[in-house]
Structures are given as C-alpha cells and as structure tokens.
Amino acid sequence: MEENADVASIILAAGKGTRMVGYDGNKTLLPLIPGPSPYQGSHPMLLHILSCLPPGPKALVIHHGKESIIEATVGLDLAYCFQPELNGTGGALLSARAFVRELSLSRIIITMGDVPLVRRSTYLDLVRGLEGADLMILGFQPTDKRRYGVLEIEGNRVTRIIEWEYWHRYPYEHQEAFKTCNSGIYAVRRDVLLMYLHLLEARPHRVRKERKGTISEIQEFFITDLIELMARDGLVVHYILARDEREVMGVDDLHALKEVQELYRTLDGGEA
C-alpha cells in the first residue's frame, strides 16, 4: 500500500474513562504535553491520533463530552457518529454503520481514541495486510499479559480473541501458550464489515455493571465477536505485531496518562 493512498478511519471516542479520577471531560482530549497538571496542557491525544492516521474520510464515535469533541475538531472535515448509549466497542461500531455504508473506499481502520502512540507506518502495515485478508488485528506481545484479551492462532490465522475472564481460568500451560494480545485496533474490508455488522447486532452480551452506585444488567456488543464470526465462516483474519507494547499503550488511568506523556516527550519530534 502506498503511503498516500486513501483509507477510511473510525475512531472510538465515546467513553468517559471512569478510572480517570478527578477528570470529568472526554479522556481523548487529555494532553500529551502536560501543563500545570497531567490533565491540563496541550496537544490532545485525539488530535495526535488523527494526524497519524492515513489520509481519507474519518468518523468519530462520540457520546460523553460530545460538544467538547466537536469543538476541538471543528474544521477537520470529520463525520460524527453519536453512540446513544455506552454499550461496548461493538455498540460504538454499530453507531458508525451509516458512515460505513456511504463510503466509496474499500478499506477501513478502526482505532481507539485513547491509544495515542500508534505510528502511521503501523497503520499502513495493518491496512496493507488486507491484500491477503478480510480483517487485520494489531497485536502485541507484552512482558505481562495482565488482563488483556489474547489471540487464538491456528497456523497463520486468528480464530478468535479470548478475553481475560475466560483465559485466566485455563490451565497454566494453556495460558502460557498465548503470546499475542489484542490492542483493539483493526483494519477491515468495507464490504465484509457491512456484511457482518447485522450478525454482531444479533449477538448482544448481558453484562452486570455498576452505574451511580446501582448494579444493573445491560446489553453490550464487542468488536472481538467479529473475529470469531468471520473465522467460523472461513474468512481470513490475520494479524501484525506492534513494534513494542508501549506503542499500543492505552490511557486508562492517571498513572497510564503520565507514562504516555513521558513517552511522547522522549519521541523524536513527537513521532510515535
């Protein structure tokens, strides 16, 4: 794939970030260059991600703090897809279905608004993989798998992504066989994605969550289900590896934010 080839991108930027104690804004607008505090500064994560993505139409999936997202990105010729309720990454992707339908391009990147250090070259490699696959996953091999989802790989194909709540119950030897984790960043063929979105919509998960001190059961949808559905039908799902785990580090809490800000500071010219 040539570096100047157009690719569509969907950036998931709807969540609040409940572990970001003391911050009430949309966490994708947190600064990579801190000022008086880690929460105050310049160069928001979201703007850096947008600058690193390949050229082409882009959509932001928004919910919490949507007005501030729109204000921060005004003039960038973006599509805004409102996610009516925070019902998982799959729910976010379903909210972008109209954007996908209207595209004339055949390749789409799906990325996260709180994973700011992915290099443009990595995005391009991910899309280039679609020359021989229907969906590509950006994987990474951390020193500690912690609670990441892991890729189940047979030969050179990914058959499913297994979340921590399941794989941590496996025998130790089985757990150790998993080496590659899921970053939550993908590239997919547009026609394939459209074909499978209705299957994803028909596969909700019942999840118990605490919201404002009350435990309730809600429906959520997960992008990771797409991998199992496609593999089951014989479609080709491959993966590439990030250069290292720092490249795909997500900003989940204040500690992670400070670490990402320090990493960004040490980058040559801010190039992730």
N, C-alpha and C positions, 0 to 999 in steps of 0.2 A: 504493500500500500504506500502510495506517495504521501509525503507529509502534508501537502496542501489539498488533499482530497477531502471533500465534504463528508461529514459524518454527523448524524443527529445525536443529541445527548439529552438524557433525562437525569436531573439532579434531584435527589430526595432531600427536601429541606423543610419538612413539616413539623418535626418533633420539637418539644420544649427542652429536653435534656434535664430530667428531674434530679440527676445527681450533681448538677452544676449549682451547688449550694451558694446562695447569695446573688444569683443572677437570674433575672426573670425574662430576659429577651430571648430571641431565637438564637440558638447557640452557633448556627452557621455564620453569624455576624460577629462572633468573637474575634479579637485581633490576633494576627500572627506577630505583630510588633507591639509589645505591651507598652503602656504609658504609666500613669500613676498607679495602676494596679493591673493584674493579668486580664481583668475584664474590660479595661479601658486602654485604648491605643489606636493603632492604625492598621491598614491592610487586612480587612476581614477575610476569614477563611474562604467564604463563598466566592468572593471576587478573585481570589487566587486560583481556586478550582476552575472557574470559568475561563481564566486566562491560559490555563494549562490544557484544556480540552481542545481537540482538533476543531477547525472551522466547520460551521454548519449550524442548522437550527437547533435551538436549545429550549428546553422546558424546565421550569422549576415547579416541583410539587410542594405546595405550601399549606399551612394551617396556622400553627401558633406564631403570633407576631407577623402575620402576613403583610400588614401595612408597612412595617419596617423593612421587610424583604423587598417589597416593590419599590419603596423609596430609595433603598440602597442600590438598586439595579436599574433604575429608570434610565432610559436612553440606550440600553444594551440590546434592544430588539429581542426580548425573550418572550416565550409563552408562559403563562402562569396557570397551573392546574390545581384547583382547590381540592384538598382531601377533606371531605365533610367530617369525618371522624378519624382519630388516630387508631387505625385498625391493622397495623403491621406494614411491613415493606411491600407485601403483595397488594394490600389495600392502596398504598401510595401509587404503585404501578397501575392499578386499575383506574385510578383517578386521571392518569395520563393517556387513557385509551383514545380519546378524541384526537389528541396531538399525534399519536402513532398512526391513526387512520389517515390523517391528512398529509402525511409525509410522502414525498416522492423518492426519497433516498432509501436504500436497501439495508443500511447498517445503522445500528443504534448502540450507543454506550449508555449503560445505567450505572450511576455512581452516587456516592453519599456526600451530603453537604458538610459532614464533619470529619472527613478523611482528606486533609488538605495537601499532603505532601507527595501525591502520586505524580510522577513525571509525565510530560507529554509523550515522550518516547515509549513509556509503558502503555499508555492508552493506545498509541498507534500499533504497538505489537499485539495488543489484545484484539484490535479490530482486524489486523492482518490475519489473525488466526481463523477468521470467518471464511477465508478462502477454502478451508478444508473442514469446516464445522458449522453447525447450526447455532450453537451457543458457546461462548468462551467465558471462563471464570478466571479472575485474577486470584491466584493462590499465593500463600507464603508459608515458610517453614520456620516457625518461631522456636526459640530455645525452650519455651514453656507454653504448651498448648492451652493452658488455663481453661477458660470456658468457651473457647472458640468452637464453631462448627467445623467439622473435618470432612475432607473429600474422600469418598469411597471410590477407588480407582481400579478398574479391571483392564489390563493391558494398557492402552494409552487413552482410554475413555473414562470419563467420570460418570458413574451410575447413579449417585445420589450424594447429597450433603447431609451428614448426620449431626444433629445438634447435641451439645454437651449433655443435656438432660437425659439423653439416651446412651451416648457412647461411654459416659463415665461409669455406667453400670456393667460394661463389658468386662470380661476377664483381663487382667493386667497385660498379658501377652497380646491380646487383641487390640487393646488401647495403644500399645507401643507400635503396632503396625501402621497406625495412621501417622503420617509425617506432614501432610499438607493441609493447611487450614484455609477457610474461606474468608476473603476480605470484604465480601458484599458488593463487589464491583464486577460488572459483566459487560460483554458485548454480544449482541444477538441480531439475527436476521429479522428484518421487519415483518416479512410475511409469516415467518414461524411464530414470532411473538403474538401477532394478531390471532393466529390460529389457536394458540394455547391460552390466551387470556380468559376466554369463556370457561375453559376447564379449571383454571385457577380460581375463578369466581365461584365455581360449584364445589370448591374444596375448602370451606372455612374450618378453622380450628376453634374449639371452645377453650378460652383461656381465662383463668381467675386472676384478677388484678385488683390492687388497692388504689382507689382514687378518692382523695379527700377524706381519708380515714374509713372508707367503706369498701368492703370486699364485694366485688360483683363479677359475674361471668359475662364475658364479651366475645364477639366473633372477631378473629384476626385471620389475615391471609399472609402467606410467606412466599417471597420470590423463590426461595430454595425448593419449593414444591415443583417448580417448573422443570428443574433438572431431572427429578425422578420421573415425571410425566413424559418428558421428551425421550429419556433413555429407554423407558418402557416401550415406547413406540418405535425404537430403532433409530432415532435421530442421533446425530453426532454431537457430543458435548466434550470439549477439550478444555485444557487449562494452560496458563503460563504462570511462571513464578515472578513475584516482585523481587527487586534486587536484594532487599532485606526487609525484615519486619517493620523497621522504622518507617519505610515508605508508605505503608498501609495502616499506620497507627491512627486509631480513631480518638476523637476528643470526647471522652465520656464524663470526665470529672475535672476538678481543678488541677489535680496532680498531672493528668494527661495533657491539659492545656499548657501548663508551664513547660512540660517536656517538649511538646511540639513547638512552642515559641523558641526554646533554646535550640532545637534542631534547625528551625528556619533561620535563626540568626547565624548559624555556622555554615549555612549553604552558600556556595559561591554565587553571588549576585541574586540570591533568592531562588535559584533554580533547584526545584525539588528532585 
